């Protein structure tokens, strides 16, 4: 069964301005969407970046100790987060996050299950 267009109609369409018009319109829509979304996002707030850096610290804690009492996991994680927040590199990482990280990257980082996944989200 032949296509919707005959060979003559297809050749005329290919030589016409329609493909250029379609490409131009597609590019215009993409650039407009870019201006409204990730390309022109406001920086993340401090609280979001702190949660994101805390997530990395949490992922870096490693496995919990074997002798952890029942219900002690939350306290163990909190101690690890406090130690991470006390490090000199913590605050500069939060500021770097505010300057460089998009909300899409932040969402990805918060869903990460390993340090490697978190790092992949950021780069």
GUPAMI-327435 format. One record per residue: residue number from 1; z, x, y of N, C-alpha, C in turn; residue in one letter. Coordinates in Angstrom, 3 decimals. Layout:
<mivexs>
num; nw; nu; nv; caw; cau; cav; cw; cu; cv; residuo
NUM; Z; X; Y; Z; X; Y; Z; X; Y; a
...
</mivexs>
This chain:
<mivexs>
num; nw; nu; nv; caw; cau; cav; cw; cu; cv; residuo
1; 0.000; 0.846; -1.174; 0.000; 0.000; 0.000; 0.000; 0.890; 1.235; x
2; -0.915; 0.692; 2.145; -0.976; 1.535; 3.328; 0.221; 1.266; 4.229; x
3; 0.504; 2.247; 5.076; 1.623; 2.130; 6.011; 1.370; 1.070; 7.061; x
4; 2.308; 0.914; 7.955; 2.206; -0.102; 8.987; 1.095; 0.226; 9.980; x
5; 0.869; 1.497; 10.207; -0.166; 1.920; 11.148; -1.326; 2.516; 10.377; x
6; -2.509; 2.314; 10.875; -3.665; 2.986; 10.315; -3.720; 4.398; 10.874; x
7; -4.618; 5.209; 10.362; -4.728; 6.599; 10.803; -5.057; 6.683; 12.287; x
8; -5.916; 5.825; 12.785; -6.311; 5.867; 14.196; -5.107; 5.546; 15.110; x
9; -4.338; 4.513; 14.749; -3.183; 4.152; 15.565; -2.138; 5.267; 15.554; x
10; -1.937; 5.874; 14.393; -0.954; 6.954; 14.273; -1.376; 8.154; 15.105; x
11; -2.634; 8.515; 15.070; -3.117; 9.651; 15.871; -2.982; 9.354; 17.361; x
12; -3.264; 8.133; 17.762; -3.134; 7.760; 19.172; -1.667; 7.843; 19.592; x
13; -0.759; 7.378; 18.737; 0.665; 7.412; 19.068; 1.157; 8.846; 19.190; x
14; 0.722; 9.706; 18.286; 1.154; 11.104; 18.315; 0.717; 11.805; 19.591; x
15; -0.456; 11.478; 20.102; -0.966; 12.133; 21.305; -0.448; 11.499; 22.586; x
16; 0.166; 10.348; 22.472; 0.598; 9.651; 23.682; 1.903; 10.245; 24.213; x
17; 2.399; 9.680; 25.262; 3.631; 10.142; 25.896; 4.871; 9.546; 25.226; x
18; 4.708; 8.647; 24.253; 5.865; 8.000; 23.642; 6.843; 8.976; 22.988; x
19; 6.391; 9.959; 22.203; 7.371; 10.878; 21.617; 8.177; 11.621; 22.683; x
20; 7.532; 12.029; 23.753; 8.242; 12.736; 24.816; 9.233; 11.804; 25.495; x
21; 8.834; 10.549; 25.684; 9.701; 9.565; 26.308; 10.922; 9.301; 25.435; x
22; 10.711; 9.154; 24.137; 11.812; 8.911; 23.213; 12.757; 10.109; 23.199; x
23; 12.225; 11.314; 23.131; 13.043; 12.516; 23.136; 13.825; 12.628; 24.440; x
24; 13.181; 12.356; 25.562; 13.858; 12.414; 26.854; 14.975; 11.398; 26.958; x
25; 14.732; 10.193; 26.479; 15.756; 9.151; 26.527; 16.925; 9.503; 25.617; x
26; 16.632; 10.046; 24.436; 17.688; 10.455; 23.512; 18.548; 11.548; 24.132; x
27; 17.917; 12.518; 24.752; 18.649; 13.605; 25.400; 19.507; 13.071; 26.538; x
28; 18.997; 12.141; 27.310; 19.752; 11.556; 28.409; 20.989; 10.817; 27.893; x
29; 20.824; 10.053; 26.820; 21.959; 9.338; 26.237; 22.993; 10.333; 25.724; x
30; 22.563; 11.398; 25.073; 23.489; 12.408; 24.554; 24.259; 13.060; 25.684; x
31; 23.591; 13.461; 26.733; 24.274; 14.116; 27.845; 25.243; 13.171; 28.538; x
32; 24.876; 11.905; 28.661; 25.786; 10.926; 29.253; 27.026; 10.756; 28.385; x
33; 26.838; 10.679; 27.085; 27.980; 10.555; 26.172; 28.838; 11.805; 26.233; x
34; 28.208; 12.952; 26.390; 28.931; 14.212; 26.473; 29.820; 14.236; 27.706; x
35; 29.320; 13.740; 28.820; 30.112; 13.718; 30.046; 31.316; 12.808; 29.908; x
36; 31.197; 11.743; 29.128; 32.277; 10.783; 28.995; 33.257; 11.151; 27.891; x
37; 32.901; 12.080; 27.021; 33.768; 12.364; 25.884; 34.276; 13.793; 25.909; x
38; 34.056; 14.517; 24.822; 34.668; 15.824; 24.621; 34.224; 16.874; 25.619; x
39; 33.056; 16.731; 26.208; 32.570; 17.765; 27.112; 33.337; 17.773; 28.430; x
40; 33.967; 16.676; 28.783; 34.644; 16.600; 30.070; 36.056; 16.051; 29.911; x
41; 36.762; 16.490; 28.888; 38.095; 15.973; 28.645; 39.119; 16.658; 29.532; x
42; 40.134; 15.913; 29.871; 41.265; 16.488; 30.591; 42.060; 17.353; 29.619; x
43; 42.761; 18.356; 30.139; 43.558; 19.195; 29.234; 44.647; 18.376; 28.539; x
44; 45.045; 18.848; 27.375; 46.112; 18.182; 26.634; 47.423; 18.333; 27.394; x
45; 48.315; 17.385; 27.204; 49.617; 17.503; 27.874; 50.513; 18.484; 27.115; x
46; 51.589; 18.893; 27.759; 52.490; 19.907; 27.197; 53.084; 19.422; 25.879; x
47; 53.520; 18.166; 25.813; 54.147; 17.640; 24.599; 53.185; 17.686; 23.409; x
48; 51.930; 17.357; 23.629; 50.939; 17.397; 22.546; 50.742; 18.822; 22.063; x
49; 50.630; 19.757; 22.998; 50.444; 21.154; 22.605; 51.683; 21.710; 21.908; x
50; 52.855; 21.300; 22.333; 54.076; 21.745; 21.639; 54.087; 21.230; 20.211; x
51; 53.703; 19.968; 20.010; 53.634; 19.430; 18.639; 52.610; 20.187; 17.801; x
52; 51.485; 20.535; 18.419; 50.436; 21.250; 17.703; 50.892; 22.652; 17.301; x
53; 51.531; 23.367; 18.211; 52.041; 24.706; 17.891; 53.193; 24.597; 16.884; x
54; 54.037; 23.565; 17.022; 55.098; 23.334; 16.041; 54.512; 23.107; 14.651; x
55; 53.389; 22.402; 14.585; 52.746; 22.161; 13.285; 52.340; 23.484; 12.647; x
56; 51.812; 24.405; 13.459; 51.437; 25.719; 12.923; 52.675; 26.461; 12.432; x
57; 53.753; 26.409; 13.210; 55.003; 27.064; 12.797; 55.486; 26.459; 11.488; x
58; 55.434; 25.147; 11.387; 55.860; 24.452; 10.169; 55.026; 24.897; 8.965; x
59; 53.714; 25.025; 9.169; 52.844; 25.460; 8.070; 53.113; 26.908; 7.675; x
60; 53.648; 27.698; 8.604; 53.909; 29.109; 8.320; 55.248; 29.332; 7.619; x
61; 56.057; 28.288; 7.465; 57.378; 28.453; 6.867; 57.316; 28.828; 5.394; x
62; 56.283; 28.461; 4.726; 56.194; 28.759; 3.301; 56.984; 27.753; 2.485; x
63; 57.155; 28.046; 1.209; 57.875; 27.095; 0.345; 59.376; 27.103; 0.675; x
64; 60.031; 25.972; 0.507; 61.470; 25.918; 0.774; 62.248; 26.721; -0.270; x
65; 63.452; 27.153; 0.081; 64.258; 27.894; -0.895; 64.612; 27.022; -2.108; x
66; 64.799; 27.690; -3.235; 65.102; 26.977; -4.481; 66.454; 26.283; -4.436; x
67; 67.432; 26.864; -3.738; 68.788; 26.319; -3.735; 69.024; 25.323; -2.598; x
68; 67.974; 24.719; -2.107; 68.075; 23.752; -1.021; 68.792; 22.497; -1.527; x
69; 69.863; 22.082; -0.841; 70.582; 20.891; -1.316; 69.737; 19.630; -1.095; x
70; 70.022; 18.569; -1.831; 69.292; 17.309; -1.631; 69.450; 16.838; -0.178; x
71; 68.347; 16.444; 0.409; 68.374; 15.997; 1.799; 68.396; 17.137; 2.804; x
72; 68.327; 18.364; 2.361; 68.388; 19.513; 3.255; 67.044; 20.000; 3.742; x
73; 65.974; 19.384; 3.256; 64.643; 19.841; 3.637; 64.411; 19.686; 5.138; x
74; 64.790; 18.554; 5.713; 64.594; 18.314; 7.146; 65.334; 19.341; 7.993; x
75; 66.567; 19.667; 7.604; 67.344; 20.665; 8.344; 66.702; 22.047; 8.217; x
76; 66.172; 22.351; 7.035; 65.510; 23.639; 6.831; 64.268; 23.756; 7.724; x
77; 63.474; 22.697; 7.794; 62.286; 22.696; 8.647; 62.695; 22.822; 10.115; x
78; 63.717; 22.093; 10.536; 64.162; 22.143; 11.932; 64.644; 23.541; 12.312; x
79; 65.363; 24.203; 11.403; 65.791; 25.593; 11.676; 64.578; 26.507; 11.838; x
80; 63.566; 26.312; 10.999; 62.349; 27.108; 11.105; 61.618; 26.857; 12.418; x
81; 61.570; 25.593; 12.845; 60.924; 25.260; 14.115; 61.693; 25.859; 15.291; x
82; 63.018; 25.791; 15.247; 63.824; 26.387; 16.322; 63.584; 27.888; 16.412; x
83; 63.499; 28.550; 15.268; 63.222; 29.993; 15.267; 61.832; 30.274; 15.836; x
84; 60.861; 29.439; 15.481; 59.507; 29.615; 16.006; 59.435; 29.394; 17.504; x
85; 60.150; 28.387; 17.992; 60.162; 28.104; 19.430; 60.854; 29.210; 20.228; x
86; 61.763; 29.920; 19.590; 62.497; 30.993; 20.273; 61.673; 32.280; 20.381; x
87; 60.600; 32.377; 19.649; 59.776; 33.597; 19.696; 59.073; 33.707; 21.037; x
88; 58.876; 34.943; 21.537; 58.221; 35.137; 22.833; 56.785; 34.605; 22.875; x
89; 56.104; 34.535; 21.747; 54.701; 34.100; 21.721; 54.559; 32.584; 21.793; x
90; 55.646; 31.841; 21.641; 55.542; 30.380; 21.578; 54.992; 29.782; 22.874; x
91; 55.617; 30.064; 23.995; 55.209; 29.452; 25.268; 53.773; 29.834; 25.651; x
92; 53.353; 31.123; 25.514; 51.947; 31.430; 25.815; 50.958; 30.672; 24.929; x
93; 51.332; 30.404; 23.677; 50.443; 29.643; 22.782; 50.315; 28.192; 23.248; x
94; 51.408; 27.637; 23.764; 51.348; 26.264; 24.281; 50.423; 26.223; 25.495; x
95; 50.542; 27.195; 26.381; 49.672; 27.230; 27.567; 48.213; 27.479; 27.179; x
96; 47.992; 28.320; 26.173; 46.631; 28.563; 25.685; 46.053; 27.264; 25.111; x
97; 46.867; 26.523; 24.416; 46.446; 25.232; 23.868; 45.999; 24.310; 25.000; x
98; 46.773; 24.239; 26.064; 46.431; 23.349; 27.180; 45.098; 23.740; 27.802; x
99; 44.793; 25.030; 27.817; 43.568; 25.506; 28.458; 42.337; 25.405; 27.562; x
100; 42.518; 25.493; 26.241; 41.366; 25.679; 25.362; 41.145; 24.610; 24.305; x
101; 42.143; 23.814; 23.981; 42.045; 22.931; 22.819; 41.677; 21.510; 23.252; x
102; 40.680; 20.944; 22.582; 40.275; 19.560; 22.837; 41.141; 18.612; 22.012; x
103; 41.093; 17.350; 22.336; 41.873; 16.369; 21.580; 41.373; 16.257; 20.136; x
104; 40.083; 16.459; 19.911; 39.552; 16.439; 18.541; 40.127; 17.587; 17.718; x
105; 40.173; 18.779; 18.309; 40.756; 19.925; 17.610; 42.234; 19.703; 17.349; x
106; 42.932; 19.110; 18.303; 44.359; 18.841; 18.131; 44.587; 17.868; 16.983; x
107; 43.796; 16.795; 16.915; 43.930; 15.839; 15.806; 43.681; 16.521; 14.470; x
108; 42.673; 17.362; 14.431; 42.355; 18.095; 13.203; 43.517; 19.001; 12.818; x
109; 44.061; 19.734; 13.780; 45.172; 20.641; 13.512; 46.413; 19.921; 13.014; x
110; 46.663; 18.741; 13.542; 47.837; 17.985; 13.106; 47.673; 17.456; 11.683; x
111; 46.438; 17.282; 11.220; 46.188; 16.814; 9.849; 46.121; 17.956; 8.843; x
112; 46.119; 19.201; 9.318; 45.953; 20.354; 8.431; 47.126; 20.468; 7.452; x
113; 46.824; 20.965; 6.251; 47.841; 21.152; 5.217; 48.184; 22.619; 5.007; x
114; 47.380; 23.522; 5.565; 47.636; 24.959; 5.442; 47.353; 25.633; 6.782; x
115; 47.854; 26.861; 6.916; 47.559; 27.611; 8.134; 46.057; 27.836; 8.273; x
116; 45.384; 28.117; 7.173; 43.940; 28.344; 7.206; 43.188; 27.122; 7.717; x
117; 43.564; 25.934; 7.254; 42.924; 24.706; 7.737; 43.184; 24.520; 9.229; x
118; 44.420; 24.784; 9.659; 44.779; 24.644; 11.077; 43.933; 25.582; 11.919; x
119; 43.820; 26.840; 11.490; 43.039; 27.823; 12.221; 41.554; 27.454; 12.267; x
120; 41.053; 26.903; 11.169; 39.657; 26.449; 11.140; 39.426; 25.348; 12.171; x
121; 40.399; 24.479; 12.338; 40.287; 23.406; 13.328; 40.176; 23.959; 14.747; x
122; 40.848; 25.047; 15.010; 40.901; 25.579; 16.367; 39.670; 26.402; 16.730; x
123; 38.915; 26.861; 15.731; 37.776; 27.731; 16.037; 36.484; 27.176; 15.569; x
</mivexs>
